[in-house]
């Protein structure tokens, strides 16, 4: 990475002003934005005020650091929102405990500092590495899993709209059916009354009888049949209201999820380029449109694994020969991780590296690109794994 | 082995890759010079110490950027050194190695010359 980290805000927490001051003096030449805090009662306020990106816990006991940091998490309002890295200072007798805490993810790094350190620049190096990681995270684009979620929300919206529209049509049809039924029964009763009246006239029944029969039929329709039809019609009303209320309740949430998904989807996908040679890195930067892709660079296998773990990229372009691990080994490790196994790895190889290509593919690499490549071949290879519509 | 037709710096190769904008070309060639400055001494040292892994690593680092910027002769030479070093084939390395330093020197001269030319084209 090219970021050097001088602008990172560093906050040193210590038990005494003298301890904090020693550390500040050791770091301030390289990291001028450094502040100290040594009053436990002011620790949370100090964090909120400085909003540091790198926190150094400079206590002589690891346990004190652990408790101090937990208290910060409880009391500092901004701690969960401020992206930061933690460096734990420890004495020589507690190196293993410090390592265990870092391994477990409580802190990001530790530096053996007391009673005396024989590696004076080690702390500055740790701060620098933390700054690089933060820079990579800031530039690292979105997690492809968020993209999947965005697509899922996009798929839910039309299903919801279709479901709602279908239910609405069903209710209208039911409403119409009841209305037709009511009309049908009404006119059937009228027809029956009129037909019966004609028959009674033919049978020379008295006008009083005819009136009575018609009145009785009218009453039968009004009191026995039509109330049941109206009841059926009325039952549709609450169903419609209930559906409208459910839609009103769900729609804002769906809209919010959709908006969020849209924002996530609008983040360009990240390509992690694992390449330790600067000319090559500059060529990648030049060839891959930064408005379409976030580019993150790792100069070693270890850095690649760390960056990929912190923020899974959409694609990894991997050089074969790296200073620490081989590209094949890094690929193998990536593929053994549940969260990273799905990230496509394209090996960048030379013409004479057929055997390495075979090993890479066996290790789980998705593809390979032979150097020196052309701008078109690189772009085609990238678009094979990142949908150009997503990256646009 | 190196191709006899290859030249110290075929800048058209770099132009085809990144275009002809003078500032971009000068910047990339400067970065390439830095790479040579770091890796060439490592390669020379590894050859002297007969450290095939070191030769392989340093030659690999120089090979790709050399081919990308158009330093074809050096790129091919590094490729040959890398391949021989990977096989720990010292007779082959001994045959190829003597041409490394002269080719390197000529390449550096050609690159510096082109950086000067490109910088003169960059608008002030």
Contacts between the chains, C-beta under 8 A, distances in Angstrom:
chain1	res1	chain2	res2	distance
A	276	B	61	7.3
A	277	B	35	5.9
A	277	B	61	5.5
A	277	B	64	6.7
A	277	B	65	5.7
A	278	B	31	5.0
A	278	B	34	6.7
A	278	B	35	6.2
A	279	B	28	6.1
A	279	B	31	4.7
A	279	B	32	4.5
A	279	B	35	5.4
A	279	B	65	3.7
A	279	B	68	6.7
A	279	B	69	6.8
A	280	B	64	5.9
A	280	B	65	5.7
A	280	B	68	6.9
A	282	B	27	7.0
A	282	B	28	5.7
A	282	B	31	5.5
A	283	B	17	6.5
A	283	B	18	6.5
A	283	B	28	6.8
A	283	B	68	5.8
A	286	B	18	5.0
A	286	B	24	6.5
A	286	B	28	7.7
A	287	B	17	7.5
A	287	B	18	7.1
A	321	B	56	7.9
A	321	B	57	6.8
A	321	B	60	4.7
A	321	B	61	7.9
A	323	B	57	7.7
A	350	B	63	6.7
A	350	B	64	6.9
A	350	B	79	6.7
A	350	B	82	8.0
A	352	B	79	6.5
A	352	B	82	8.0
A	352	B	83	5.7
A	371	B	64	5.1
A	371	B	67	6.7
A	371	B	68	7.4
A	372	B	13	7.5
A	372	B	17	7.4
A	372	B	64	7.0
A	372	B	67	4.5
A	372	B	68	5.0
A	374	B	16	7.0
A	374	B	17	7.1
A	375	B	17	6.4
A	375	B	18	7.8
